[in-house]
Amino acid sequence: MISDEQLDKYRLEGTKLRVIRDSEEANDVKGYVMAWNDTTVMIKKQNRRVLKLDRNYLYQPLSEERKAGPWVE
């Protein structure tokens, strides 16, 4: 699970993130952190839609190479 400190850093710096939800790259969500609570993170996509995503997903800056999630052996 991503920490509050890391989410706050991404929000303050305006870092565009990739949220990896499964092994398919096409299912990644790309956007900016808006808010979060104990279980979810709100991500604002480029088309201005806001998604509420689980904090257990893998969050990483879009500038980094895509990492494999915990579902890949």
SULZIUR-V987278 format. One record per backbone hydrogen bond with DSSP energy under -1.0 kcal/mol. CO is the residue of the C=O (numbers start at 0). NH is the residue of the N-H. If there is no record, write none. Layout:
# SULZIUR-V987278
co=[CO,CO]
nh=[NH,NH]
This chain:
# SULZIUR-V987278
co=[2,3,4,5,6,7,8,9,15,16,17,18,19,23,24,28,30,31,34,38,39,40,41,42,43,44,48,50,52,53,54,57,59,60,68]
nh=[6,7,8,9,10,11,12,14,61,30,59,28,57,26,27,18,16,43,41,54,36,52,33,50,31,47,44,42,40,56,1,19,17,63,71]
